[in-house]
Amino acid sequence: METLNNKYKVLFVCLGNICRSPAAHAIFEHYVREAGLQDRIKADSAGTYGGHAGEQPDRRMRTAALYRGFAVTHISRKVKAMDFLDCDLIVAMDDQNYEDLMHLAPSVEATHKIVRMADYLTTHKISYIPDPYYMGAEGFSHVLDLLEEACQNLLESLK
Ligand code: 4NP
């Protein structure tokens, strides 16, 4: 794990930054604290679409995550150019997020920071984190299953 400005910074990115990425942010932060690595690793999240900027996370995601012990409290914001300089790892939830981030990246070096969340899945055979926005409670629960596993493996990969 290389660190720049003390902490290794991980940015989780989805479309709206109200469902998947703020949940990933909260879950990852929870595991980082559990591992006592909060002084070494910092988490953040953002969306490629700014239409929900300033909003709380989706209530359905807050409820589903809290049921598992994760408080999802991040206020939505759009990805900004500085993120590509500030962050060490930028984690895209799905292929569209990945492509959008690759286009937004200001340099070739910055593109090397972009990875897919699903690359950290081991037991679940799916190549992306599905958007639960138009799904029912089962969709949110499935997304949380995926995020918990991916966050654990991501943290292991950084240790
Ligand atoms: P997220 O979910 O990308 O996981 O935050 C979505 C939230 C809002 C919209 C789409 C996806 N939307 O189109 O407003």
Backbone and ligand atoms as CSV (ligand in chain L), in Angstrom:
chain,resi,resn,atom,element,x,y,z
A,1,MET,N,N,0.854,-1.199,0.000
A,1,MET,CA,C,0.000,0.000,0.000
A,1,MET,C,C,0.888,1.246,0.000
A,2,GLU,N,N,0.886,1.999,-1.089
A,2,GLU,CA,C,1.624,3.267,-1.126
A,2,GLU,C,C,0.743,4.363,-0.571
A,3,THR,N,N,1.325,5.311,0.106
A,3,THR,CA,C,0.509,6.403,0.626
A,3,THR,C,C,1.051,7.736,0.140
A,4,LEU,N,N,0.138,8.598,-0.214
A,4,LEU,CA,C,0.460,9.942,-0.660
A,4,LEU,C,C,-0.222,10.859,0.341
A,5,ASN,N,N,0.447,11.875,0.823
A,5,ASN,CA,C,-0.123,12.757,1.850
A,5,ASN,C,C,-0.650,11.931,3.023
A,6,ASN,N,N,0.135,11.037,3.522
A,6,ASN,CA,C,-0.177,10.195,4.687
A,6,ASN,C,C,-1.164,9.080,4.418
A,7,LYS,N,N,-2.385,9.439,3.997
A,7,LYS,CA,C,-3.422,8.406,3.882
A,7,LYS,C,C,-3.590,7.921,2.444
A,8,TYR,N,N,-3.854,6.626,2.326
A,8,TYR,CA,C,-4.202,6.047,1.022
A,8,TYR,C,C,-5.685,6.326,0.804
A,9,LYS,N,N,-6.009,6.987,-0.305
A,9,LYS,CA,C,-7.396,7.423,-0.498
A,9,LYS,C,C,-8.119,6.584,-1.546
A,10,VAL,N,N,-9.264,6.067,-1.135
A,10,VAL,CA,C,-10.093,5.238,-2.018
A,10,VAL,C,C,-11.399,5.976,-2.286
A,11,LEU,N,N,-11.721,6.171,-3.557
A,11,LEU,CA,C,-12.972,6.840,-3.933
A,11,LEU,C,C,-13.898,5.842,-4.625
A,12,PHE,N,N,-15.093,5.669,-4.089
A,12,PHE,CA,C,-16.091,4.782,-4.689
A,12,PHE,C,C,-17.012,5.628,-5.562
A,13,VAL,N,N,-17.259,5.145,-6.780
A,13,VAL,CA,C,-18.040,5.937,-7.728
A,13,VAL,C,C,-19.172,5.118,-8.349
A,14,CYS,N,N,-20.383,5.704,-8.331
A,14,CYS,CA,C,-21.513,5.130,-9.068
A,14,CYS,C,C,-22.151,6.261,-9.875
A,15,LEU,N,N,-23.392,6.098,-10.272
A,15,LEU,CA,C,-24.042,7.121,-11.094
A,15,LEU,C,C,-24.536,8.288,-10.227
A,16,GLY,N,N,-25.419,7.988,-9.290
A,16,GLY,CA,C,-26.069,9.062,-8.527
A,16,GLY,C,C,-25.419,9.417,-7.208
A,17,ASN,N,N,-24.532,8.550,-6.720
A,17,ASN,CA,C,-23.893,8.715,-5.397
A,17,ASN,C,C,-24.950,8.815,-4.291
A,18,ILE,N,N,-26.045,8.060,-4.470
A,18,ILE,CA,C,-27.038,7.990,-3.386
A,18,ILE,C,C,-27.350,6.534,-2.996
A,19,CYS,N,N,-26.925,5.558,-3.795
A,19,CYS,CA,C,-27.196,4.159,-3.442
A,19,CYS,C,C,-25.915,3.348,-3.270
A,20,ARG,N,N,-25.306,2.951,-4.384
A,20,ARG,CA,C,-24.187,2.007,-4.310
A,20,ARG,C,C,-22.914,2.593,-3.713
A,21,SER,N,N,-22.448,3.725,-4.256
A,21,SER,CA,C,-21.137,4.208,-3.786
A,21,SER,C,C,-21.141,4.734,-2.352
A,22,PRO,N,N,-22.203,5.433,-1.880
A,22,PRO,CA,C,-22.161,5.826,-0.464
A,22,PRO,C,C,-22.251,4.611,0.465
A,23,ALA,N,N,-22.919,3.544,0.004
A,23,ALA,CA,C,-22.972,2.321,0.808
A,23,ALA,C,C,-21.592,1.671,0.847
A,24,ALA,N,N,-20.932,1.581,-0.316
A,24,ALA,CA,C,-19.575,1.022,-0.363
A,24,ALA,C,C,-18.642,1.831,0.534
A,25,HIS,N,N,-18.767,3.134,0.459
A,25,HIS,CA,C,-17.976,4.074,1.271
A,25,HIS,C,C,-18.152,3.755,2.764
A,26,ALA,N,N,-19.397,3.613,3.208
A,26,ALA,CA,C,-19.682,3.356,4.632
A,26,ALA,C,C,-19.197,1.969,5.061
A,27,ILE,N,N,-19.415,0.976,4.215
A,27,ILE,CA,C,-19.006,-0.397,4.550
A,27,ILE,C,C,-17.484,-0.491,4.615
A,28,PHE,N,N,-16.827,0.090,3.615
A,28,PHE,CA,C,-15.360,0.046,3.585
A,28,PHE,C,C,-14.783,0.773,4.802
A,29,GLU,N,N,-15.341,1.934,5.099
A,29,GLU,CA,C,-14.886,2.717,6.260
A,29,GLU,C,C,-15.049,1.898,7.557
A,30,HIS,N,N,-16.159,1.187,7.651
A,30,HIS,CA,C,-16.429,0.327,8.813
A,30,HIS,C,C,-15.325,-0.732,8.962
A,31,TYR,N,N,-14.973,-1.386,7.858
A,31,TYR,CA,C,-13.934,-2.423,7.904
A,31,TYR,C,C,-12.560,-1.820,8.195
A,32,VAL,N,N,-12.319,-0.631,7.637
A,32,VAL,CA,C,-11.036,0.047,7.886
A,32,VAL,C,C,-10.891,0.336,9.381
A,33,ARG,N,N,-11.972,0.825,9.994
A,33,ARG,CA,C,-11.951,1.112,11.438
A,33,ARG,C,C,-11.775,-0.170,12.243
A,34,GLU,N,N,-12.488,-1.205,11.834
A,34,GLU,CA,C,-12.378,-2.505,12.529
A,34,GLU,C,C,-10.941,-3.010,12.505
A,35,ALA,N,N,-10.255,-2.725,11.392
A,35,ALA,CA,C,-8.874,-3.181,11.227
A,35,ALA,C,C,-7.884,-2.208,11.875
A,36,GLY,N,N,-8.403,-1.101,12.428
A,36,GLY,CA,C,-7.535,-0.109,13.077
A,36,GLY,C,C,-6.680,0.665,12.087
A,37,LEU,N,N,-7.133,0.735,10.830
A,37,LEU,CA,C,-6.332,1.386,9.786
A,37,LEU,C,C,-6.847,2.775,9.406
A,38,GLN,N,N,-7.692,3.356,10.247
A,38,GLN,CA,C,-8.300,4.647,9.901
A,38,GLN,C,C,-7.284,5.786,9.756
A,39,ASP,N,N,-6.086,5.618,10.342
A,39,ASP,CA,C,-5.062,6.653,10.169
A,39,ASP,C,C,-4.272,6.463,8.877
A,40,ARG,N,N,-4.478,5.333,8.231
A,40,ARG,CA,C,-3.708,5.020,7.009
A,40,ARG,C,C,-4.562,5.068,5.746
A,41,ILE,N,N,-5.860,4.803,5.896
A,41,ILE,CA,C,-6.732,4.694,4.716
A,41,ILE,C,C,-7.951,5.585,4.890
A,42,LYS,N,N,-8.265,6.340,3.822
A,42,LYS,CA,C,-9.440,7.217,3.857
A,42,LYS,C,C,-10.385,6.822,2.723
A,43,ALA,N,N,-11.681,6.806,3.009
A,43,ALA,CA,C,-12.673,6.484,1.974
A,43,ALA,C,C,-13.501,7.717,1.644
A,44,ASP,N,N,-13.981,7.766,0.409
A,44,ASP,CA,C,-14.886,8.831,-0.021
A,44,ASP,C,C,-15.748,8.234,-1.139
A,45,SER,N,N,-16.769,8.980,-1.578
A,45,SER,CA,C,-17.568,8.517,-2.712
A,45,SER,C,C,-18.099,9.706,-3.492
A,46,ALA,N,N,-18.474,9.429,-4.739
A,46,ALA,CA,C,-18.968,10.479,-5.631
A,46,ALA,C,C,-19.751,9.817,-6.763
A,47,GLY,N,N,-20.493,10.640,-7.519
A,47,GLY,CA,C,-21.267,10.133,-8.648
A,47,GLY,C,C,-20.835,10.780,-9.955
A,48,THR,N,N,-21.010,10.050,-11.056
A,48,THR,CA,C,-20.688,10.634,-12.362
A,48,THR,C,C,-21.799,11.591,-12.816
A,49,TYR,N,N,-23.004,11.404,-12.249
A,49,TYR,CA,C,-24.155,12.259,-12.553
A,49,TYR,C,C,-24.381,13.148,-11.340
A,50,GLY,N,N,-24.456,14.453,-11.555
A,50,GLY,CA,C,-24.555,15.365,-10.408
A,50,GLY,C,C,-25.965,15.711,-9.975
A,51,GLY,N,N,-26.957,15.046,-10.563
A,51,GLY,CA,C,-28.356,15.417,-10.311
A,51,GLY,C,C,-28.839,15.248,-8.885
A,52,HIS,N,N,-28.127,14.462,-8.088
A,52,HIS,CA,C,-28.528,14.269,-6.693
A,52,HIS,C,C,-27.574,14.960,-5.719
A,53,ALA,N,N,-26.672,15.795,-6.259
A,53,ALA,CA,C,-25.677,16.465,-5.398
A,53,ALA,C,C,-26.372,17.210,-4.265
A,54,GLY,N,N,-25.834,17.058,-3.063
A,54,GLY,CA,C,-26.387,17.719,-1.879
A,54,GLY,C,C,-27.429,16.898,-1.149
A,55,GLU,N,N,-27.836,15.775,-1.753
A,55,GLU,CA,C,-28.876,14.944,-1.134
A,55,GLU,C,C,-28.277,13.877,-0.222
A,56,GLN,N,N,-29.090,13.441,0.732
A,56,GLN,CA,C,-28.748,12.299,1.580
A,56,GLN,C,C,-28.810,11.033,0.733
A,57,PRO,N,N,-28.199,9.958,1.199
A,57,PRO,CA,C,-28.352,8.682,0.493
A,57,PRO,C,C,-29.829,8.273,0.424
A,58,ASP,N,N,-30.144,7.483,-0.583
A,58,ASP,CA,C,-31.498,6.958,-0.774
A,58,ASP,C,C,-31.973,6.279,0.530
A,59,ARG,N,N,-33.195,6.590,0.929
A,59,ARG,CA,C,-33.723,6.061,2.203
A,59,ARG,C,C,-33.708,4.536,2.231
A,60,ARG,N,N,-34.014,3.917,1.072
A,60,ARG,CA,C,-34.052,2.443,1.027
A,60,ARG,C,C,-32.667,1.858,1.315
A,61,MET,N,N,-31.626,2.528,0.787
A,61,MET,CA,C,-30.268,2.050,1.046
A,61,MET,C,C,-29.864,2.309,2.493
A,62,ARG,N,N,-30.241,3.468,3.018
A,62,ARG,CA,C,-29.913,3.771,4.420
A,62,ARG,C,C,-30.524,2.718,5.342
A,63,THR,N,N,-31.789,2.375,5.073
A,63,THR,CA,C,-32.498,1.414,5.920
A,63,THR,C,C,-31.886,0.027,5.809
A,64,ALA,N,N,-31.643,-0.408,4.572
A,64,ALA,CA,C,-31.105,-1.758,4.348
A,64,ALA,C,C,-29.706,-1.887,4.949
A,65,ALA,N,N,-28.898,-0.846,4.838
A,65,ALA,CA,C,-27.524,-0.889,5.341
A,65,ALA,C,C,-27.512,-0.833,6.868
A,66,LEU,N,N,-28.382,0.002,7.435
A,66,LEU,CA,C,-28.432,0.127,8.897
A,66,LEU,C,C,-28.834,-1.197,9.540
A,67,TYR,N,N,-29.693,-1.926,8.861
A,67,TYR,CA,C,-30.129,-3.245,9.334
A,67,TYR,C,C,-28.925,-4.169,9.513
A,68,ARG,N,N,-27.876,-3.935,8.698
A,68,ARG,CA,C,-26.645,-4.738,8.789
A,68,ARG,C,C,-25.578,-4.060,9.644
A,69,GLY,N,N,-25.924,-2.901,10.199
A,69,GLY,CA,C,-24.971,-2.229,11.093
A,69,GLY,C,C,-24.098,-1.182,10.447
A,70,PHE,N,N,-24.446,-0.768,9.213
A,70,PHE,CA,C,-23.657,0.253,8.516
A,70,PHE,C,C,-24.474,1.536,8.391
A,71,ALA,N,N,-23.952,2.625,8.919
A,71,ALA,CA,C,-24.632,3.923,8.807
A,71,ALA,C,C,-24.144,4.617,7.540
A,72,VAL,N,N,-25.061,4.798,6.594
A,72,VAL,CA,C,-24.699,5.427,5.313
A,72,VAL,C,C,-25.141,6.888,5.378
A,73,THR,N,N,-24.188,7.793,5.507
A,73,THR,CA,C,-24.516,9.197,5.820
A,73,THR,C,C,-23.950,10.204,4.827
A,74,HIS,N,N,-23.166,9.734,3.865
A,74,HIS,CA,C,-22.489,10.644,2.918
A,74,HIS,C,C,-23.494,11.523,2.162
A,75,ILE,N,N,-23.160,12.774,1.973
A,75,ILE,CA,C,-23.982,13.674,1.157
A,75,ILE,C,C,-23.468,13.618,-0.286
A,76,SER,N,N,-24.388,13.374,-1.214
A,76,SER,CA,C,-24.034,13.138,-2.620
A,76,SER,C,C,-23.251,14.307,-3.233
A,77,ARG,N,N,-22.250,13.951,-4.015
A,77,ARG,CA,C,-21.511,14.963,-4.782
A,77,ARG,C,C,-21.075,14.357,-6.106
A,78,LYS,N,N,-20.759,15.227,-7.056
A,78,LYS,CA,C,-20.307,14.765,-8.365
A,78,LYS,C,C,-18.788,14.569,-8.352
A,79,VAL,N,N,-18.314,13.639,-9.160
A,79,VAL,CA,C,-16.864,13.455,-9.326
A,79,VAL,C,C,-16.268,14.759,-9.842
A,80,LYS,N,N,-15.091,15.131,-9.318
A,80,LYS,CA,C,-14.446,16.355,-9.788
A,80,LYS,C,C,-13.011,16.061,-10.240
A,81,ALA,N,N,-12.457,16.965,-11.009
A,81,ALA,CA,C,-11.123,16.745,-11.591
A,81,ALA,C,C,-10.083,16.446,-10.520
A,82,MET,N,N,-10.176,17.144,-9.377
A,82,MET,CA,C,-9.186,16.953,-8.309
A,82,MET,C,C,-9.175,15.526,-7.769
A,83,ASP,N,N,-10.326,14.828,-7.896
A,83,ASP,CA,C,-10.390,13.448,-7.394
A,83,ASP,C,C,-9.303,12.579,-8.029
A,84,PHE,N,N,-9.012,12.854,-9.303
A,84,PHE,CA,C,-8.041,12.025,-10.008
A,84,PHE,C,C,-6.615,12.274,-9.516
A,85,LEU,N,N,-6.400,13.438,-8.892
A,85,LEU,CA,C,-5.089,13.746,-8.308
A,85,LEU,C,C,-5.033,13.295,-6.856
A,86,ASP,N,N,-6.133,13.587,-6.129
A,86,ASP,CA,C,-6.194,13.314,-4.685
A,86,ASP,C,C,-6.223,11.829,-4.338
A,87,CYS,N,N,-6.915,11.059,-5.164
A,87,CYS,CA,C,-7.190,9.667,-4.788
A,87,CYS,C,C,-6.147,8.715,-5.338
A,88,ASP,N,N,-5.942,7.632,-4.608
A,88,ASP,CA,C,-4.998,6.605,-5.043
A,88,ASP,C,C,-5.696,5.504,-5.818
A,89,LEU,N,N,-6.969,5.269,-5.486
A,89,LEU,CA,C,-7.732,4.212,-6.138
A,89,LEU,C,C,-9.161,4.716,-6.341
A,90,ILE,N,N,-9.676,4.565,-7.569
A,90,ILE,CA,C,-11.025,5.023,-7.895
A,90,ILE,C,C,-11.804,3.791,-8.351
A,91,VAL,N,N,-12.848,3.462,-7.589
A,91,VAL,CA,C,-13.517,2.168,-7.749
A,91,VAL,C,C,-14.902,2.355,-8.374
A,92,ALA,N,N,-15.058,1.897,-9.615
A,92,ALA,CA,C,-16.304,2.052,-10.359
A,92,ALA,C,C,-17.248,0.894,-10.063
A,93,MET,N,N,-18.532,1.210,-9.871
A,93,MET,CA,C,-19.509,0.168,-9.541
A,93,MET,C,C,-19.927,-0.663,-10.757
A,94,ASP,N,N,-20.032,-0.015,-11.927
A,94,ASP,CA,C,-20.429,-0.787,-13.113
A,94,ASP,C,C,-19.642,-0.325,-14.337
A,95,ASP,N,N,-19.899,-0.962,-15.460
A,95,ASP,CA,C,-19.111,-0.680,-16.665
A,95,ASP,C,C,-19.314,0.748,-17.176
A,96,GLN,N,N,-20.545,1.258,-17.050
A,96,GLN,CA,C,-20.796,2.627,-17.499
A,96,GLN,C,C,-20.019,3.628,-16.633
A,97,ASN,N,N,-20.024,3.401,-15.319
A,97,ASN,CA,C,-19.247,4.260,-14.413
A,97,ASN,C,C,-17.770,4.205,-14.804
A,98,TYR,N,N,-17.301,3.001,-15.110
A,98,TYR,CA,C,-15.884,2.798,-15.465
A,98,TYR,C,C,-15.544,3.579,-16.741
A,99,GLU,N,N,-16.423,3.443,-17.746
A,99,GLU,CA,C,-16.165,4.144,-19.013
A,99,GLU,C,C,-16.215,5.657,-18.816
A,100,ASP,N,N,-17.193,6.122,-18.045
A,100,ASP,CA,C,-17.313,7.568,-17.794
A,100,ASP,C,C,-16.063,8.093,-17.081
A,101,LEU,N,N,-15.592,7.342,-16.099
A,101,LEU,CA,C,-14.386,7.765,-15.362
A,101,LEU,C,C,-13.165,7.770,-16.279
A,102,MET,N,N,-13.075,6.780,-17.162
A,102,MET,CA,C,-11.927,6.725,-18.087
A,102,MET,C,C,-11.925,7.956,-18.997
A,103,HIS,N,N,-13.115,8.415,-19.379
A,103,HIS,CA,C,-13.204,9.608,-20.223
A,103,HIS,C,C,-12.906,10.882,-19.441
A,104,LEU,N,N,-13.296,10.892,-18.158
A,104,LEU,CA,C,-13.065,12.073,-17.319
A,104,LEU,C,C,-11.607,12.191,-16.869
A,105,ALA,N,N,-10.886,11.083,-16.839
A,105,ALA,CA,C,-9.515,11.074,-16.307
A,105,ALA,C,C,-8.644,12.065,-17.091
A,106,PRO,N,N,-7.918,12.933,-16.379
A,106,PRO,CA,C,-7.148,13.979,-17.047
A,106,PRO,C,C,-5.811,13.506,-17.615
A,107,SER,N,N,-5.389,12.301,-17.290
A,107,SER,CA,C,-4.087,11.813,-17.764
A,107,SER,C,C,-4.112,10.291,-17.847
A,108,VAL,N,N,-3.155,9.751,-18.560
A,108,VAL,CA,C,-3.027,8.293,-18.642
A,108,VAL,C,C,-2.745,7.731,-17.252
A,109,GLU,N,N,-1.914,8.443,-16.499
A,109,GLU,CA,C,-1.584,8.008,-15.134
A,109,GLU,C,C,-2.860,7.883,-14.297
A,110,ALA,N,N,-3.760,8.844,-14.481
A,110,ALA,CA,C,-5.011,8.836,-13.713
A,110,ALA,C,C,-5.882,7.631,-14.092
A,111,THR,N,N,-5.852,7.233,-15.341
A,111,THR,CA,C,-6.684,6.083,-15.750
A,111,THR,C,C,-6.222,4.814,-15.031
A,112,HIS,N,N,-4.946,4.774,-14.662
A,112,HIS,CA,C,-4.419,3.577,-13.997
A,112,HIS,C,C,-4.950,3.417,-12.575
A,113,LYS,N,N,-5.566,4.486,-12.055
A,113,LYS,CA,C,-6.139,4.418,-10.703
A,113,LYS,C,C,-7.548,3.816,-10.707
A,114,ILE,N,N,-8.152,3.701,-11.888
A,114,ILE,CA,C,-9.556,3.295,-11.984
A,114,ILE,C,C,-9.675,1.770,-12.073
A,115,VAL,N,N,-10.478,1.219,-11.184
A,115,VAL,CA,C,-10.715,-0.233,-11.167
A,115,VAL,C,C,-12.222,-0.494,-11.053
A,116,ARG,N,N,-12.588,-1.754,-11.240
A,116,ARG,CA,C,-13.995,-2.154,-11.102
A,116,ARG,C,C,-14.216,-2.829,-9.743
A,117,MET,N,N,-15.278,-2.434,-9.062
A,117,MET,CA,C,-15.601,-3.028,-7.758
A,117,MET,C,C,-15.759,-4.546,-7.880
A,118,ALA,N,N,-16.371,-4.993,-8.973
A,118,ALA,CA,C,-16.648,-6.429,-9.125
A,118,ALA,C,C,-15.370,-7.257,-9.245
A,119,ASP,N,N,-14.249,-6.607,-9.557
A,119,ASP,CA,C,-12.979,-7.340,-9.617
A,119,ASP,C,C,-12.570,-7.856,-8.240
A,120,TYR,N,N,-13.188,-7.311,-7.197
A,120,TYR,CA,C,-12.868,-7.742,-5.831
A,120,TYR,C,C,-13.858,-8.792,-5.313
A,121,LEU,N,N,-14.760,-9.244,-6.181
A,121,LEU,CA,C,-15.692,-10.305,-5.787
A,121,LEU,C,C,-15.025,-11.655,-6.001
A,122,THR,N,N,-15.267,-12.568,-5.071
A,122,THR,CA,C,-14.685,-13.899,-5.207
A,122,THR,C,C,-15.773,-14.974,-5.294
A,123,THR,N,N,-16.765,-14.906,-4.406
A,123,THR,CA,C,-17.794,-15.953,-4.432
A,123,THR,C,C,-18.962,-15.597,-5.353
A,124,HIS,N,N,-19.241,-14.314,-5.551
A,124,HIS,CA,C,-20.344,-13.896,-6.424
A,124,HIS,C,C,-19.855,-13.794,-7.865
A,125,LYS,N,N,-20.570,-14.448,-8.774
A,125,LYS,CA,C,-20.164,-14.449,-10.174
A,125,LYS,C,C,-20.953,-13.388,-10.940
A,126,ILE,N,N,-20.537,-12.163,-10.797
A,126,ILE,CA,C,-21.173,-11.051,-11.518
A,126,ILE,C,C,-20.083,-10.010,-11.766
A,127,SER,N,N,-20.108,-9.387,-12.943
A,127,SER,CA,C,-18.993,-8.519,-13.338
A,127,SER,C,C,-19.228,-7.045,-13.029
A,128,TYR,N,N,-20.358,-6.728,-12.364
A,128,TYR,CA,C,-20.648,-5.328,-12.033
A,128,TYR,C,C,-21.560,-5.291,-10.808
A,129,ILE,N,N,-21.648,-4.113,-10.180
A,129,ILE,CA,C,-22.579,-3.943,-9.060
A,129,ILE,C,C,-23.855,-3.329,-9.647
A,130,PRO,N,N,-24.954,-4.077,-9.678
A,130,PRO,CA,C,-26.160,-3.582,-10.346
A,130,PRO,C,C,-26.775,-2.372,-9.647
A,131,ASP,N,N,-27.377,-1.521,-10.454
A,131,ASP,CA,C,-28.027,-0.321,-9.940
A,131,ASP,C,C,-29.353,-0.729,-9.290
A,132,PRO,N,N,-29.517,-0.521,-7.982
A,132,PRO,CA,C,-30.732,-0.982,-7.298
A,132,PRO,C,C,-31.870,0.037,-7.353
A,133,TYR,N,N,-31.621,1.183,-7.992
A,133,TYR,CA,C,-32.552,2.319,-7.884
A,133,TYR,C,C,-33.983,1.960,-8.250
A,134,TYR,N,N,-34.139,1.140,-9.301
A,134,TYR,CA,C,-35.497,0.770,-9.735
A,134,TYR,C,C,-35.870,-0.643,-9.274
A,135,MET,N,N,-35.154,-1.142,-8.271
A,135,MET,CA,C,-35.427,-2.488,-7.763
A,135,MET,C,C,-36.152,-2.406,-6.422
A,136,GLY,N,N,-36.619,-3.554,-5.955
A,136,GLY,CA,C,-37.245,-3.626,-4.636
A,136,GLY,C,C,-36.195,-3.881,-3.568
A,137,ALA,N,N,-36.677,-4.222,-2.371
A,137,ALA,CA,C,-35.786,-4.435,-1.227
A,137,ALA,C,C,-34.749,-5.519,-1.507
A,138,GLU,N,N,-35.140,-6.535,-2.297
A,138,GLU,CA,C,-34.200,-7.615,-2.607
A,138,GLU,C,C,-32.993,-7.108,-3.374
A,139,GLY,N,N,-33.239,-6.131,-4.248
A,139,GLY,CA,C,-32.150,-5.536,-5.031
A,139,GLY,C,C,-31.140,-4.853,-4.124
A,140,PHE,N,N,-31.630,-4.135,-3.134
A,140,PHE,CA,C,-30.733,-3.438,-2.208
A,140,PHE,C,C,-29.949,-4.443,-1.365
A,141,SER,N,N,-30.630,-5.499,-0.947
A,141,SER,CA,C,-29.973,-6.518,-0.144
A,141,SER,C,C,-28.881,-7.226,-0.963
A,142,HIS,N,N,-29.191,-7.521,-2.219
A,142,HIS,CA,C,-28.202,-8.170,-3.096
A,142,HIS,C,C,-26.983,-7.274,-3.272
A,143,VAL,N,N,-27.224,-5.986,-3.509
A,143,VAL,CA,C,-26.119,-5.041,-3.673
A,143,VAL,C,C,-25.260,-5.006,-2.404
A,144,LEU,N,N,-25.893,-5.017,-1.246
A,144,LEU,CA,C,-25.130,-4.983,0.008
A,144,LEU,C,C,-24.305,-6.255,0.190
A,145,ASP,N,N,-24.852,-7.413,-0.217
A,145,ASP,CA,C,-24.067,-8.657,-0.171
A,145,ASP,C,C,-22.790,-8.501,-0.999
A,146,LEU,N,N,-22.955,-7.948,-2.215
A,146,LEU,CA,C,-21.810,-7.779,-3.110
A,146,LEU,C,C,-20.807,-6.782,-2.526
A,147,LEU,N,N,-21.325,-5.678,-2.009
A,147,LEU,CA,C,-20.432,-4.629,-1.492
A,147,LEU,C,C,-19.658,-5.111,-0.265
A,148,GLU,N,N,-20.316,-5.885,0.602
A,148,GLU,CA,C,-19.608,-6.377,1.800
A,148,GLU,C,C,-18.418,-7.247,1.391
A,149,GLU,N,N,-18.655,-8.162,0.441
A,149,GLU,CA,C,-17.563,-9.041,0.023
A,149,GLU,C,C,-16.456,-8.263,-0.676
A,150,ALA,N,N,-16.849,-7.380,-1.594
A,150,ALA,CA,C,-15.853,-6.618,-2.352
A,150,ALA,C,C,-15.038,-5.704,-1.427
A,151,CYS,N,N,-15.698,-5.087,-0.457
A,151,CYS,CA,C,-14.978,-4.191,0.467
A,151,CYS,C,C,-13.982,-4.965,1.317
A,152,GLN,N,N,-14.384,-6.132,1.774
A,152,GLN,CA,C,-13.457,-6.952,2.570
A,152,GLN,C,C,-12.226,-7.322,1.748
A,153,ASN,N,N,-12.455,-7.757,0.510
A,153,ASN,CA,C,-11.337,-8.176,-0.338
A,153,ASN,C,C,-10.482,-6.992,-0.767
A,154,LEU,N,N,-11.129,-5.861,-1.004
A,154,LEU,CA,C,-10.376,-4.657,-1.352
A,154,LEU,C,C,-9.436,-4.275,-0.204
A,155,LEU,N,N,-9.971,-4.297,1.010
A,155,LEU,CA,C,-9.144,-3.937,2.163
A,155,LEU,C,C,-7.981,-4.936,2.304
A,156,GLU,N,N,-8.277,-6.217,2.138
A,156,GLU,CA,C,-7.201,-7.226,2.212
A,156,GLU,C,C,-6.113,-6.937,1.194
A,157,SER,N,N,-6.531,-6.515,-0.006
A,157,SER,CA,C,-5.559,-6.252,-1.088
A,157,SER,C,C,-4.661,-5.067,-0.764
A,158,LEU,N,N,-5.109,-4.191,0.129
A,158,LEU,CA,C,-4.326,-2.996,0.472
A,158,LEU,C,C,-3.404,-3.232,1.665
A,159,LYS,N,N,-3.687,-4.272,2.436
A,159,LYS,CA,C,-2.915,-4.474,3.677
A,159,LYS,C,C,-1.460,-4.827,3.402
L,1,4NP,P1,P,-26.616,4.915,-7.625
L,1,4NP,O1,O,-28.165,4.731,-7.993
L,1,4NP,O2,O,-25.883,5.214,-8.916
L,1,4NP,O3,O,-26.231,3.598,-7.050
L,1,4NP,O4,O,-26.552,6.071,-6.641
L,1,4NP,C1,C,-28.865,5.658,-8.768
L,1,4NP,C2,C,-29.402,6.767,-8.184
L,1,4NP,C3,C,-30.103,7.688,-8.955
L,1,4NP,C4,C,-30.263,7.472,-10.292
L,1,4NP,C5,C,-29.722,6.352,-10.883
L,1,4NP,C6,C,-29.017,5.448,-10.117
L,1,4NP,N1,N,-31.008,8.378,-11.079
L,1,4NP,O5,O,-31.110,8.166,-12.288
L,1,4NP,O6,O,-31.505,9.377,-10.561
